[in-house]
Amino acid sequence: MGFMDKVSAGIKNVDNKIGSDIDESRYNSKIRDLQKEIDEMKSKLGDRIYQAFLKGEAFDGKKCCEKIKAKYEEIDSTEKEKQEMVAAAKAERENNRKEAQQK
């Protein structure tokens, strides 16, 4: 393997790692935003239940709970996408190393 092949593989891997880290940060940011939305929805749900209690009214929070559940499912989906992206980027870096070693 020539020196330039090593340098080329190294540059590709650095570029790939930087891109992967940026993408991972975006996924993490989206997950944090979704979690904040969930926290706000739970707080509002609790307030509605308490206000209904004070008024002696019944409160059916099923719709609110379904929306919260959907947000949790979105977090799970986003986390899965993130893990797949990280694994693909890692595989690409490993492939770059192997290709450079074979030259």
PAZAPA-4460 file (N, C-alpha, C; in steps of 0.05 Angstrom, whole numbers, plus 32768, in hexadecimal, padded with zeros to 4 digits):
% residues 103
    n_x    n_y    n_z   ca_x   ca_y   ca_z    c_x    c_y    c_z   seq   type   mol
   8011   7FE9   8000   8000   8000   8000   8012   8019   8000     1      M     A
   800D   802A   7FEE   801D   8042   7FEB   8015   8058   7FFF     2      G     A
   8027   806A   8003   8022   807F   8016   800A   8090   800E     3      F     A
   8007   8095   7FF5   7FF0   80A6   7FEC   7FD6   8097   7FF0     4      M     A
   7FD6   807C   7FED   7FBE   806D   7FF2   7FB5   806F   8010     5      D     A
   7FC9   806F   8021   7FC4   8072   803E   7FB8   808E   8044     6      K     A
   7FC5   80A2   8038   7FBC   80BD   803B   7F9F   80C0   8031     7      V     A
   7F9A   80B6   8019   7F80   80B8   800D   7F6B   80AA   801F     8      S     A
   7F71   8092   8028   7F5E   8084   803A   7F5A   8093   8054     9      A     A
   7F6F   809F   805E   7F6D   80AE   8077   7F5B   80C7   8073    10      G     A
   7F5F   80D4   805D   7F4E   80EC   8057   7F31   80E4   8054    11      I     A
   7F2C   80CF   8045   7F10   80C5   8042   7F04   80BF   805D    12      K     A
   7F13   80B2   806E   7F09   80AA   8088   7F04   80C2   809A    13      N     A
   7F15   80D6   8099   7F11   80EE   80A9   7EF8   80FC   80A0    14      V     A
   7EF5   80FF   8086   7EDE   810C   807A   7EC4   80FD   8082    15      D     A
   7EC6   80E2   8080   7EAF   80D1   8087   7EA8   80D4   80A5    16      N     A
   7EBC   80D5   80B6   7EB8   80D7   80D3   7EAC   80F2   80DA    17      K     A
   7EB6   8107   80CE   7EAB   8121   80D3   7E8E   8123   80CB    18      I     A
   7E88   8119   80B3   7E6C   8119   80A9   7E5A   8108   80BB    19      G     A
   7E64   80F2   80C3   7E55   80E0   80D5   7E4F   80ED   80EF    20      S     A
   7E64   80FB   80FB   7E60   8108   8114   7E4B   811F   8112    21      D     A
   7E4C   812D   80FC   7E39   8143   80F7   7E1D   8137   80F5    22      I     A
   7E1A   8122   80E6   7E00   8115   80E3   7DF6   810B   80FE    23      D     A
   7E08   80FE   810D   7E00   80F4   8127   7DF7   810A   8139    24      E     A
   7E04   8121   8138   7DFC   8138   8148   7DE0   8141   8140    25      S     A
   7DDA   8141   8127   7DC0   8149   811D   7DAA   8136   8128    26      R     A
   7DB0   811C   8127   7D9D   8108   8132   7D99   810D   8150    27      Y     A
   7DB0   8111   815E   7DAE   8116   817B   7D9D   812F   8182    28      N     A
   7DA1   8144   8172   7D92   815C   8176   7D74   8158   8171    29      S     A
   7D6E   8149   815C   7D52   8142   8157   7D45   8132   816E    30      K     A
   7D55   811F   8178   7D4B   810F   818F   7D46   8121   81A7    31      I     A
   7D59   8133   81AD   7D55   8145   81C4   7D3D   8157   81C0    32      R     A
   7D38   8161   81A7   7D21   8171   81A2   7D07   8162   81A6    33      D     A
   7D07   8149   819D   7CEF   8138   81A1   7CEA   8133   81BE    34      L     A
   7D00   812E   81CD   7CFD   812A   81EA   7CF1   8142   81F8    35      Q     A
   7CFA   815A   81F0   7CF0   8173   81FB   7CD2   8175   81F5    36      K     A
   7CCA   816E   81DC   7CAE   816F   81D5   7C9E   815C   81E7    37      E     A
   7CA9   8144   81EB   7C9B   8131   81FC   7C98   813C   8219    38      I     A
   7CAD   8148   8223   7CAC   8153   823E   7C96   8169   8240    39      D     A
   7C95   817A   822C   7C81   818F   822B   7C64   8183   8229    40      E     A
   7C62   816E   8219   7C47   8161   8215   7C3F   8154   8230    41      M     A
   7C51   8148   823D   7C4B   813B   8257   7C43   8150   826C    42      K     A
   7C51   8166   826C   7C4B   817B   827F   7C2F   8186   827A    43      S     A
   7C29   818B   8261   7C0E   8195   825A   7BF8   8181   8261    44      K     A
   7BFE   8168   825C   7BEB   8152   8262   7BE6   8152   8280    45      L     A
   7BFB   8154   8290   7BF8   8154   82AD   7BE8   816C   82B6    46      G     A
   7BED   8184   82AA   7BDE   819C   82B1   7BC0   8198   82AA    47      D     A
   7BBA   818C   8293   7B9E   8188   828B   7B90   8175   829E    48      R     A
   7B9E   8160   82A5   7B92   814C   82B8   7B8D   815A   82D3    49      I     A
   7BA0   8169   82DC   7B9C   8176   82F6   7B86   818B   82F5    50      Y     A
   7B85   819B   82E0   7B6F   81AE   82DD   7B54   81A1   82DC    51      Q     A
   7B52   818A   82CE   7B39   817B   82CD   7B32   8171   82E9    52      A     A
   7B46   8168   82F8   7B41   815E   8313   7B36   8174   8325    53      F     A
   7B42   818C   8323   7B39   81A2   8333   7B1C   81AA   832D    54      L     A
   7B14   81A7   8314   7AF9   81AD   830C   7AE6   8196   8310    55      K     A
   7AF0   817F   8319   7AE0   8168   831D   7AD7   815B   8303    56      G     A
   7AE6   8160   82EE   7AE0   8155   82D4   7AF1   813D   82CE    57      E     A
   7AE8   812C   82BC   7AF8   8116   82B2   7B09   8120   829B    58      A     A
   7B20   8114   8299   7B32   811C   8282   7B3C   8103   8275    59      F     A
   7B38   8100   825C   7B42   80EA   824D   7B5B   80F3   823E    60      D     A
   7B71   80EA   8247   7B8B   80F2   823B   7B95   80DF   8226    61      G     A
   7B84   80CF   821B   7B8D   80BB   8207   7B9A   80C8   81EF    62      K     A
   7B8D   80DD   81E4   7B99   80EA   81CC   7BB5   80F5   81D2    63      K     A
   7BB7   8102   81E9   7BD1   810D   81F1   7BE6   80F7   81F4    64      C     A
   7BDE   80E1   8201   7BF0   80CB   8205   7BF8   80BE   81EA    65      C     A
   7BE6   80BD   81D8   7BED   80B2   81BD   7C01   80C4   81AF    66      E     A
   7BFE   80DE   81B2   7C11   80F0   81A5   7C2D   80ED   81B2    67      K     A
   7C2D   80EA   81CC   7C47   80E5   81DA   7C53   80CB   81D1    68      I     A
   7C43   80B7   81CF   7C4D   809D   81C6   7C59   809F   81AA    69      K     A
   7C4C   80AE   8199   7C56   80B2   817D   7C72   80C0   817E    70      A     A
   7C75   80D3   8190   7C8F   80E1   8192   7CA5   80CD   819B    71      K     A
   7C9E   80BC   81AF   7CB1   80A7   81B7   7CB9   8095   81A0    72      Y     A
   7CA5   808E   8190   7CAB   807D   8179   7CBC   808B   8165    73      E     A
   7CB8   80A5   8162   7CC9   80B5   8150   7CE6   80B5   815A    74      E     A
   7CE9   80B7   8175   7D04   80B6   8181   7D11   809C   817B    75      I     A
   7D02   8086   817F   7D0D   806B   8179   7D16   8069   815C    76      D     A
   7D05   8073   814A   7D0B   8071   812D   7D24   8082   8127    77      S     A
   7D26   8099   8132   7D3D   80AB   812E   7D57   809E   8139    78      T     A
   7D54   8092   8151   7D6B   8084   815D   7D75   806D   814B    79      E     A
   7D62   805F   8140   7D69   8048   812E   7D77   8053   8115    80      K     A
   7D6C   8068   8109   7D79   8074   80F1   7D95   807D   80F8    81      E     A
   7D99   8089   810F   7DB3   8092   8117   7DC6   807B   811A    82      K     A
   7DBE   8065   8126   7DCF   804E   8129   7DD6   8042   810E    83      Q     A
   7DC3   8041   80FC   7DC9   8037   80E1   7DDD   8048   80D3    84      E     A
   7DDA   8063   80D5   7DEC   8075   80C8   7E08   8072   80D3    85      M     A
   7E0A   8070   80EE   7E25   806D   80FA   7E32   8053   80F1    86      V     A
   7E22   803D   80F1   7E2D   8023   80E8   7E36   8024   80CB    87      A     A
   7E26   8031   80BA   7E2E   8033   809D   7E47   8044   809A    88      A     A
   7E49   8059   80A9   7E61   806A   80A7   7E7A   805B   80B1    89      A     A
   7E76   804C   80C6   7E8D   803C   80D1   7E95   8026   80BC    90      K     A
   7E82   8019   80B0   7E87   8005   809C   7E96   8012   8084    91      A     A
   7E8E   802A   807C   7E9B   8037   8066   7EB8   803E   806C    92      E     A
   7EBD   8047   8085   7ED8   804D   808D   7EE9   8034   808D    93      R     A
   7EDE   801E   8097   7EEC   8005   8097   7EF2   7FFB   807B    94      E     A
   7EDF   7FFE   8069   7EE3   7FF7   804D   7EF9   8008   8040    95      N     A
   7EF9   8022   8047   7F0F   8033   803C   7F2A   8029   8046    96      N     A
   7F2C   8021   805F   7F46   8017   806A   7F4E   7FFE   805B    97      R     A
   7F3B   7FEC   8057   7F41   7FD2   804A   7F4A   7FD7   802D    98      K     A
   7F3C   7FE9   801F   7F44   7FEF   8004   7F60   7FFB   8002    99      E     A
   7F66   800C   8015   7F80   8018   8015   7F96   8004   801B   100      A     A
   7F90   7FF0   802C   7FA3   7FDC   8033   7FA8   7FC9   801B   101      Q     A
   7F94   7FC5   800B   7F96   7FB2   7FF4   7FA6   7FBF   7FDD   102      Q     A
   7FA9   7FD8   7FDD   7FB8   7FE6   7FC7   7FD5   7FE4   7FCB   103      K     A
***
